[in-house]
Amino acid sequence: MASQEANPIRTIVEEIPGWLILYSDGTVERSGPPEAGPLLNPVAPYDEPRNGITVHDLTTDPPIRVYLPEGVTGQGQRLPILLHFHGGGFCLSHPSWLLYHDFYAKLATTLKVSAVLSLVYPLAPEHRLPAAIDSVFSALLWLRSVGTGEVKQMPVIERLRETVDFSRVYLIGDSAGGNLVHEVCARAGSVGPGLLHPVRVAGGILLNPGFARSKRSQSELENPQSPFLNLDMIDKLLTLAVPAGATKDHPYVCPMGTDAPAMEGLKMPPLLLVVGDKDLLRDPQLEYYEAMKKAGKVVELLMSYDMGHIFYLNKFSVEGDPVTSERTKELVQKIKMFVESDH
């Protein structure tokens, strides 16, 4: 009779209360705290226009959610396009969540763009960095194939091919997605224009990027915590995201650190950095801004006063609090000016 091996007992290796549990067998359970629940509800794609847009999910690699504004046709001027990288500490969230849908649908209709593309990239800890960076960079290669006519023809892709100005691709990311904007801009600059042609990264928009260091910053010690960002989340999510054995001082988290490539040598497009003065990660974000300016890079700064991390994604605060509503309008207008300028 063959011997039977006893099943190992699954134990908890790491836990971020309300968000994530990592087990000893490598499996991960993801959820969300009750107070964030409504914002995490997925929004299904829709072909019938709502508030001026339609939403489509493409089974590409990586998968892409497409926001198409009404009234954009191939008969007129070609328009810029936004590629969005979501946040979540590289470990959480999905572009279909309500909080992303409402903000990026608003951008798609407010900005004069062909479309907004929101990418579904592989999450850590199952897929530690640089997996997410590789995935979102491959989306640029996919967009190149749209521009050259190499991909399968279907209505959404035909619409992109006919309306996108491929020389004006803007990368935008919130929280950890802002880190991805930095990394992909740098990688696009390093490979040169030949590989990506006709695609050109015209600019990067970093919304409250998830920059940090192992040593606590003053803003981490003084600013208020929330269910969407607290010190425990910062420590655990970023540690689970970086290569095994690395710390928050890794260049993927701390691109202004001594272990990161020298910023002077990076070929970067113009950047827009958005910082909330009540954000726990305010100080590392401002350190990044100063380091980029010192390196001679073009970086615009928008300081959102009295605002914390990813304030613009909380639709209930945006709709119910006059200050948050005003700051979000200021943010959208700044993004509009940045994208519609001649970069």
C-alpha positions in Angstrom: 0.0 0.0 0.0 1.5 3.4 -1.0 2.2 5.7 1.8 0.3 9.0 2.0 2.1 12.2 2.7 0.4 14.4 5.3 -0.8 17.7 4.0 1.2 20.6 5.4 -0.7 22.9 7.7 -1.3 26.2 6.0 -0.2 29.1 8.2 -0.3 32.9 7.9 3.0 34.4 6.8 1.9 38.0 6.5 -1.3 39.9 7.0 -2.5 43.4 6.2 -5.7 43.6 8.2 -8.7 44.2 6.0 -6.7 43.9 2.7 -4.5 40.9 2.3 -3.4 37.6 3.8 -0.3 35.7 2.5 -0.2 32.0 3.5 2.7 29.6 3.8 1.7 27.7 0.7 2.0 30.9 -1.4 -1.7 31.6 -1.8 -3.0 35.0 -1.2 -6.5 36.2 -0.1 -7.4 39.8 -1.0 -10.4 41.7 0.3 -11.1 45.3 1.5 -12.2 47.0 4.7 -15.9 47.5 5.1 -15.6 51.3 5.0 -13.9 51.0 1.5 -16.3 48.4 0.2 -18.5 50.5 -2.1 -15.5 52.0 -3.8 -14.1 48.5 -4.5 -17.2 47.2 -6.3 -16.3 46.3 -9.9 -17.9 48.2 -12.8 -18.8 46.0 -15.8 -17.9 47.3 -19.2 -20.7 48.9 -21.3 -21.3 49.6 -25.0 -24.1 52.1 -24.5 -22.7 55.5 -23.6 -23.0 56.7 -20.0 -22.1 60.3 -19.3 -20.3 60.6 -22.6 -18.2 57.4 -22.6 -18.2 53.7 -23.3 -16.0 51.2 -21.5 -14.5 48.1 -23.1 -12.3 45.3 -21.7 -9.7 43.8 -24.1 -8.2 40.4 -23.5 -4.7 41.5 -24.5 -1.4 40.9 -22.6 -1.7 42.7 -20.3 -5.5 43.0 -20.2 -6.6 46.5 -20.9 -9.8 48.5 -19.9 -10.6 51.1 -22.5 -12.5 54.3 -21.9 -13.7 55.8 -25.2 -15.2 59.3 -25.2 -18.1 60.0 -27.5 -17.7 62.1 -30.6 -14.1 61.2 -31.3 -13.8 59.9 -34.9 -11.1 59.2 -37.4 -12.3 62.1 -39.5 -10.9 64.8 -37.2 -7.6 65.7 -35.5 -5.6 62.9 -33.9 -5.6 63.2 -30.2 -3.3 62.1 -27.3 -4.0 59.0 -25.3 -3.5 58.2 -21.6 -2.1 54.9 -20.3 -3.2 54.4 -16.6 -1.3 52.3 -14.0 -3.4 51.7 -10.9 -2.2 51.8 -7.3 -2.4 49.3 -4.4 1.2 49.0 -3.3 1.8 46.6 -6.3 -0.2 44.0 -4.4 -3.8 45.1 -4.5 -6.7 46.5 -6.6 -8.1 46.3 -10.1 -8.9 48.8 -12.8 -12.6 47.8 -12.8 -13.1 49.1 -9.3 -15.6 51.9 -8.9 -13.0 54.4 -7.5 -10.9 54.1 -10.7 -13.9 54.0 -13.0 -15.3 57.2 -11.8 -12.1 59.2 -11.9 -10.7 58.0 -15.2 -14.1 58.1 -16.9 -14.1 61.8 -15.8 -10.7 62.3 -17.3 -11.7 60.6 -20.6 -14.5 63.1 -21.0 -12.9 66.2 -19.6 -9.6 65.9 -21.4 -9.3 66.2 -25.2 -8.0 62.7 -25.7 -8.7 59.7 -27.9 -9.0 57.3 -25.0 -7.8 56.3 -21.6 -6.3 52.8 -21.3 -6.2 51.2 -17.8 -3.9 48.2 -17.5 -4.3 45.0 -15.5 -0.8 44.1 -14.4 0.4 41.1 -12.3 0.3 41.6 -8.6 2.8 40.9 -5.9 3.7 38.9 -3.8 2.9 36.2 -6.4 4.6 38.3 -9.0 7.2 40.6 -7.4 8.7 43.6 -9.1 9.8 44.0 -11.8 6.9 41.8 -13.1 4.5 44.8 -13.1 7.1 47.1 -14.8 7.7 44.5 -17.5 3.9 44.1 -18.0 3.0 47.7 -18.3 6.0 48.4 -20.6 4.7 45.6 -22.9 1.5 47.7 -23.2 3.6 50.3 -25.0 4.7 47.6 -27.4 1.1 46.6 -27.9 0.1 50.2 -28.6 3.0 50.4 -31.1 1.4 47.3 -32.9 -1.9 49.1 -33.0 -0.2 52.1 -34.7 1.5 49.9 -37.2 -1.6 47.8 -38.0 -0.1 44.5 -36.7 -2.9 43.6 -34.3 -6.2 41.9 -35.0 -8.8 44.4 -36.3 -11.8 44.9 -34.1 -14.0 48.0 -33.6 -12.2 49.3 -30.4 -8.7 48.8 -31.9 -9.8 50.3 -35.2 -11.0 53.4 -33.3 -7.7 53.7 -31.6 -5.8 53.3 -34.8 -7.8 56.0 -36.5 -7.9 58.6 -33.7 -4.7 58.3 -31.6 -1.7 60.6 -32.0 0.9 57.9 -31.2 3.5 60.6 -30.7 1.6 61.9 -27.7 1.2 59.0 -25.3 0.9 60.1 -21.7 1.5 57.7 -18.8 -0.5 58.3 -15.6 -0.4 56.4 -12.3 -1.8 56.9 -8.8 0.1 55.7 -5.7 2.2 52.7 -6.7 1.1 53.4 -10.3 3.1 56.6 -10.0 6.2 54.5 -9.3 5.4 52.6 -12.5 5.2 55.8 -14.5 8.7 56.7 -13.4 10.1 53.3 -14.3 8.4 53.0 -17.6 9.3 56.5 -18.6 12.9 55.7 -17.8 12.8 52.4 -19.7 11.2 54.0 -22.7 14.0 56.6 -22.7 16.7 54.0 -22.4 15.5 51.9 -25.4 15.3 54.9 -27.7 12.6 55.9 -30.2 13.4 53.2 -32.7 11.9 50.3 -30.7 8.7 52.1 -29.9 8.0 54.0 -33.2 5.4 55.3 -33.9 4.8 55.5 -30.1 6.4 58.3 -28.2 6.0 58.8 -24.5 5.2 62.6 -24.4 4.9 62.9 -20.6 4.3 61.2 -17.3 1.8 62.1 -14.5 2.6 60.8 -11.0 -0.4 61.1 -8.7 0.7 60.7 -5.0 3.4 58.1 -6.0 4.3 55.4 -3.6 7.9 56.6 -2.9 9.3 55.7 0.5 12.5 54.9 2.4 13.2 52.4 5.2 13.7 55.3 7.6 10.4 57.0 8.6 9.9 60.4 7.1 8.5 63.3 9.0 5.3 63.2 7.0 4.8 59.5 7.9 5.2 60.4 11.6 2.9 63.5 11.6 0.2 63.1 8.9 -3.1 61.2 9.6 -3.5 57.5 8.6 -6.5 56.1 6.9 -8.0 52.8 5.8 -6.5 53.4 2.3 -3.0 54.1 3.6 -1.4 53.6 7.0 2.1 52.9 8.2 1.5 49.1 8.5 0.3 49.0 4.9 3.3 51.0 3.6 5.8 48.7 5.3 4.2 45.4 4.4 2.9 46.0 0.9 6.2 47.5 -0.3 8.2 44.7 1.3 6.0 42.1 -0.4 6.4 43.9 -3.7 10.2 44.4 -4.1 12.5 41.6 -5.0 12.8 39.0 -2.2 15.2 40.2 0.5 15.1 43.8 -0.6 13.9 46.7 1.5 11.9 49.9 0.9 15.2 51.5 -0.1 15.1 49.5 -3.4 15.1 51.7 -6.5 11.6 50.6 -7.5 10.3 52.3 -4.3 13.1 54.9 -3.8 14.2 56.1 -7.2 16.0 59.0 -5.5 18.1 56.8 -3.3 21.8 56.0 -3.5 21.1 52.5 -4.9 19.0 53.9 -7.8 20.3 54.8 -11.3 21.6 58.4 -11.3 18.8 60.7 -12.3 21.2 62.8 -14.4 21.5 59.8 -16.8 17.8 59.2 -17.3 16.1 60.2 -20.5 12.8 61.4 -19.1 9.8 63.2 -20.7 8.3 66.2 -18.9 6.6 65.1 -15.7 3.7 66.3 -13.6 4.0 65.4 -9.9 0.9 65.7 -7.6 1.5 65.8 -3.9 -1.0 66.1 -1.1 0.3 68.0 1.9 -1.5 65.6 4.3 -0.2 62.4 2.5 1.9 60.1 4.6 4.3 59.8 1.7 4.5 63.6 1.1 8.2 64.0 2.1 9.6 61.2 -0.2 7.5 62.6 -3.0 9.0 66.1 -2.5 12.4 64.6 -2.2 11.9 62.9 -5.6 10.8 66.3 -7.0 13.9 68.1 -5.8 16.2 65.3 -7.0 14.6 65.4 -10.5 14.9 69.1 -10.7 18.5 69.0 -9.5 19.2 66.4 -12.3 17.9 68.9 -14.9 14.6 67.2 -15.6 11.4 69.0 -16.4 9.0 68.4 -13.5 5.8 70.4 -12.7 4.5 70.2 -9.1 0.9 70.5 -8.0 0.5 70.7 -4.2 -3.0 69.7 -3.1 -3.4 71.4 0.2 -5.3 69.7 3.1 -5.5 66.5 1.0 -4.2 63.0 1.9 -3.3 60.0 -0.3 -5.4 59.4 -3.4 -8.1 61.8 -2.3 -9.4 62.2 -5.9 -10.4 58.5 -6.0 -12.8 58.7 -3.1 -16.0 59.6 -5.0 -18.0 60.0 -1.8 -15.5 62.7 -0.5 -15.3 64.3 -3.9 -19.1 64.6 -4.1 -19.7 65.3 -0.4 -16.9 67.5 0.8 -16.5 71.0 -0.8 -12.7 71.1 -0.2 -12.0 67.7 -1.7 -14.3 68.5 -4.6 -12.4 71.8 -5.3 -9.0 70.1 -5.0 -10.1 67.4 -7.4 -11.3 70.0 -9.9 -7.9 71.7 -9.6 -6.2 68.4 -10.2 -8.3 67.5 -13.3 -7.7 71.0 -14.7 -3.9 70.7 -14.2 -3.8 67.3 -15.9 -5.8 68.7 -18.8 -3.4 71.6 -19.2 -0.4 69.3 -19.0 -1.7 66.8 -21.6 -3.0 69.4 -24.0 0.2 71.4 -24.0 2.7 70.9 -26.7 5.2 68.3 -25.2 
